[in-house]
Amino acid sequence: MFSVLGSDGFGPARRIARGDDWFVNWADTPGLFVLPGGDWVAHWLVKSGPSTYAYDVVMARSSDEGASWSVPVSPHRDGTPTEHGFVSYFADSPAAVGVTWLDGRLMARAGGEKGAMTLRTGVLEADGRVSAEAVLDERVCDCCQTASAMTAAGPIVVYRDRSEDETRDHYVIRRTADGWSEPERLHEDNWRIGGCPVNGPAVVAQDERVAAAWFTMGGGEPLVRVAVSADGGRSFEPADTLGKGTAVGRVDLAIAPRGFLLSWIDRVDSSGALVVAGYDWKGRRLWQERIGHVDAGRASGFPRLGVLTDCRPVVAWTGRYDDEQRVRVARLVVPEACADARGVDRPGTNP
């Protein structure tokens, strides 16, 4: 489902697809991406076998702003009843979308040998063909979201790695004229954990400027970090740390006219709070605002942050409203072209 925000608020909820064989999960969620050429691309998850985590990514395209959608296709063609999900997008061209996903095909090897979760990518062309397929990393964290963005030099992908000793720090991969780079560690958090924290990163890019945000407990305390790059992600400045000891994580980023915005969930008493901060491209935190209380557990989902054409930031999350689980939206009041935040509109709801 999707809804479009107009001058009079959100329009009615409209259907992209439906099915009774979908994989529905609080962390691995459907997505919608708008290409520079105007087409929309959506994805969702369809079961491929009886196992709980046997599901495929399927994608459809619309050239009429959601009025109609193409026949769904999958970016992967391995045919294994294993996990495929946690999709992120980048605009490979005005009409072609780059897709990055977690791929579990090696976890169902013949003979009972269990392989690792892999990170893979491909490009969905305008005619529905999948090209430029590649394996980016052969061993990654099983269920943390991936994050992708397009820089002036090419796409950048940020993800949570998984080493042989169970260190699960974030890594960066870039596509250059010579192909995809080797993975490079974003920050030495040295977080060793014997399971997936289900708490992936976020990344945005504007020309050669990149911002990446992530959650970690590498030092024994939960916290959120954000770091900037001025060279397309080849190197990053020292990270800013937020929510030390209280962060739940679930970060998101959005580009603003004078920098970028960061959102995350923080723990307050026995509940949670949704927090947004504004940064310039030098990595300086300009302001920080608590939006309101949210569930610190799974009910709030993974909040999503955006900036409207009039520079008003919008953040969306899930929550209870009139005893039903709904999508909730808040528009931040940010005077002077996102330079300074001093208030929040009353949250709206959407089915």
Secondary structure, DSSP 4 states (H G I P E B T S, - for coil): -B--EETTEE---B-S---SSB---SSS--EEEE-TTS-EEEEEEEE-SSSTT-EEEEEEEESSTTSS-PPPB-S-----SSBEEEEEEEESSSS-EEEEEEE-GGGG-GGG-----EEEEEEE-TTS-EEEEEEEESSB-TT---EEEEETTEEEEEEEB--TT-B--EEEEEEETTEEPPPEES-----B-SS------EEEEETTEEEEEEEE-TTSS-EEEEEEESSTTSS-PPPEEESTTTEEEEEEEEEETTEEEEEEEEEETTEEEEEEEEE-TT--EEEEEEEEEE-SSGGG---EEEE-TTS-EEEEEEEEETTEEEEEEEEEE-HHHHT---EEPPPEEE-
